[in-house]
Every structure is written in structure tokens, then in C-alpha cells.
């Protein structure tokens, strides 16, 4: 993948590598304190990673899916929480550009706010519905009163919540019996964040609850009506994050093997056949995962007319890579041995964080059902 980069891509990703090195230094402290990685997010804003996917006409880099995924991998090698959290922001930009469901006026206003430093994410999950990909109807309610909207409800798993300036909130509109999306600012009356996020994995994503109590919105904040679910190439940022975590574990394990020399050996454990077999297994799974990820991403970018048929492939990428990432981390821990379970060892953090991928959409069961239906519908 990296051998085909443009000069702009190389410059952006090298800058990101330099910035992300500091994330590894901070990761242990953030994890122990269950803290939001505010310094990491600030660094990403400073280097303009938050405008990576923003069109150049609005002051962004104008980069597409492949560059975005490579960036997510780099960040995740150093801090998985930071990668997943900021990934949702850049994903929203790509999503709005692709779906073309926003008016030009609303799109331009949002993109100008992002260019000026605003961070945005969708708020869709709820306690009663779980993941919105399951199709549950939101219990957040939007009622029209004259030329205003009144929003009431609670959203869960609102990643990046401590740093967000803008929430795109899904709500049920009883009068129309449909789902709408509303633009909500963090400083509006009735908007608050309840710090409910308390997980052993991805603690730093800050995926707290968003509360809305009689939030009054002008008509223009009703930005989008729910439409039929489309194939979502931008959701590949999820597997990119988790394979990035696996790469971090793999890098640590290889460095450990090259330097660890118990007194029972003349050299290091890297010379042992069973250690080399484990390293080889990690490399094989890493090659398979990244080849799958970027081949699908490149088809998404190169053949836009075929995107609607790519749903099964996109879902398969997430399921395959997330499970291979878990396998890679497990193998890396076998190389490092019992030391990998020490609280100050980054391996135990990789182990906890990578498993969170099982619970990001689409879930394994949904993917397998989708693949089965696709196979059954084909003429063999």
C-alpha cells in the first residue's frame, strides 16, 4: 500500500508518525487514570489530521479512504482509543460527501466549522436499541413547535464526547413517523454529557452518554432524513484501527524477541524455532489482513459505480480483520510470555483494546448472515 503513495500522502503520514510517537509515551498514564487522551486529540488538531478528509476547497487535505485508513493504523499502533475516537470524526466527513443527503448550505456551514477546528460525530446508539445497525427505532424524540424543534433523549456510546463541538443526533419524528438527524451544539441549553464510559477496553474513547432535555433547535438544524442503509466504505476505519493495535503488539513482541536473552540461551529468543514460527504466523495474518483491507478500499475509491454491491465485502473485511487482529495480539503475548500480563506492559493494553473490535459494527453474526444470503442468491 505505502509504495503507491503520492508525495502529499507521504508527507501527511510521516508527520503523523512523528506526532503519534508521543501517544505511546502517554498511553499507559491515560489507561491507568481512565482518562480521555485530550493531549493526543489536541496534537492531531494542530497537525490538521482532523481536516484530512475535508475537501481542499474548504481548507482540508482532500484525502480519500486509503489515506484515512493508513492514518488510522499509524495512530492505533500507539493508542487504540485515540485512533477509534478520531476516526469517527473523519468518517462523518466522508459519509456526508458520499451520501449527498445534506443541502449545500448545511454542508458548507459544517465543513467551514470543521476547517475552523470543530470536531463532530454522530450520536445514534441508545440504551434500548443498542447499535443502530440492528435497525432499532430511536427513543430520542423530535417534536416540531412552530418553526422550532424540541429534542429529548439519551444517546450512548458517543465516542469523542469530551472533545466534540457538534453532535449529529438521530431522533424519531412522531408526526412524520420517520427518523431524522439533527445538528446539536455542545453549548446549547439542555445539552449535557454524563460520564458513563467505564470499560476495560478502549477506555480513552470517551464514549459517554449524551443527554438532551428540551433542547430547542431552529429548523435549519434538521439536516437529514434517514434513508435506506447503504454500503459504507468509510466504516473500514474500524478494522484499520484494530489491525493497527495488532501491529503495535507485533512490533513490541518482535523487539522483545530480538533483545530478550535468558541465561539458558547464548543468544536471544529470536533464534528459537518456535519463536520464529510465531513471528511468521503473525506476519502471515498481518499480510492477509492488510491486503484484504486495502484491496477493498481501493476498489471502493476506483469504482464508485459498484459501491452499492460491496456491502458483503465491506462487512467481511471488518469481521475477518478484527478476528485476525485478536489472533495476532494473542500470538504476540505468547512470545513475550508472562511479562505481557504485567500492568505496566503495553501488551496487556493491546490485549484488552483489540477485543473491543468484536462489539463495533457490523457484528460477526450479522456479517455471516449477510454473506450466507449473498451466496444463496448467486447463480452457481
ZISULNOR-V805587 format. One record per backbone hydrogen bond with DSSP energy under -1.0 kcal/mol. NH is the residue of the N-H (numbers start at 1). CO is the residue of the C=O. Records with the same first field share a line. If there is no record, write none. Layout:
NH = CO + CO
//
This chain:
4 = 1
5 = 2
10 = 6
11 = 7
12 = 8
13 = 9
14 = 10
15 = 11
16 = 12
17 = 13
18 = 14
19 = 15
20 = 16
21 = 17
22 = 19
26 = 22
27 = 23
30 = 26
31 = 27
32 = 28
33 = 29
35 = 30
38 = 36
41 = 37
42 = 38
43 = 39
44 = 40
45 = 41
46 = 42
47 = 43
48 = 45
49 = 44
51 = 48
52 = 49
58 = 55
59 = 56
60 = 55
61 = 51
62 = 54
63 = 52
68 = 64
69 = 65
70 = 66
71 = 67
72 = 68
73 = 69
74 = 70
75 = 71
76 = 72
77 = 73
78 = 75
79 = 75
83 = 79
84 = 80
85 = 81
86 = 82
87 = 83
88 = 84
90 = 86
91 = 87
92 = 88
93 = 89
94 = 90
95 = 91
96 = 92
97 = 93
98 = 94
99 = 95
100 = 96
107 = 103
108 = 104
109 = 105
110 = 106
111 = 107
112 = 108
113 = 109
114 = 110
115 = 111
116 = 112
117 = 114
118 = 113
121 = 166
123 = 168
126 = 130
130 = 126
134 = 131
135 = 132
141 = 152
142 = 172
143 = 150
145 = 148
148 = 145
149 = 217
150 = 143
151 = 215
152 = 141
153 = 212
155 = 210
156 = 125
158 = 208
159 = 157
160 = 205
161 = 158 + 206
163 = 160
164 = 160
165 = 119
166 = 119
167 = 184
168 = 121
169 = 182
170 = 123
171 = 180
172 = 140
173 = 178
177 = 173
178 = 173
180 = 171
181 = 224
182 = 169
183 = 221
184 = 167
186 = 165
188 = 185
191 = 188
192 = 211
194 = 209
196 = 194
205 = 202
206 = 203
208 = 206
209 = 194
210 = 155
211 = 192
212 = 153
213 = 190
215 = 151
217 = 149
221 = 218
222 = 219
223 = 181 + 221
224 = 181
226 = 179
235 = 232
236 = 233
237 = 234
238 = 235
240 = 236
241 = 237
242 = 238
243 = 239
244 = 240
245 = 241
246 = 242
247 = 243
248 = 244
249 = 245
250 = 246
251 = 247
252 = 248
253 = 249
254 = 250
255 = 251
256 = 252
257 = 253
258 = 254
260 = 256
265 = 262
269 = 260
270 = 257
271 = 268
272 = 269
276 = 272
277 = 273
278 = 274
279 = 275
280 = 276
281 = 277
282 = 278
283 = 279
284 = 280
285 = 281
286 = 282
287 = 283
288 = 284
289 = 285
290 = 286
291 = 287
292 = 288
293 = 289
294 = 290
295 = 291
296 = 292
297 = 293
298 = 294
299 = 295
300 = 296
301 = 297
302 = 298
303 = 299
306 = 303
307 = 304
309 = 306
310 = 307
314 = 310
315 = 311
316 = 312
317 = 313
318 = 314
319 = 315
320 = 316
321 = 317
322 = 318
323 = 319
324 = 320
325 = 321
326 = 322
327 = 323
328 = 324
329 = 325
330 = 326
331 = 327
332 = 328
333 = 329
334 = 330
335 = 331
336 = 332
337 = 333
340 = 337
341 = 338
342 = 339
345 = 342
348 = 345
350 = 346
351 = 347
352 = 348
353 = 349
354 = 350
356 = 353
357 = 354
358 = 355
359 = 356
360 = 357
367 = 363
368 = 364
369 = 365
370 = 366
371 = 367
372 = 368
373 = 369
374 = 370
375 = 371
376 = 372
377 = 373
//
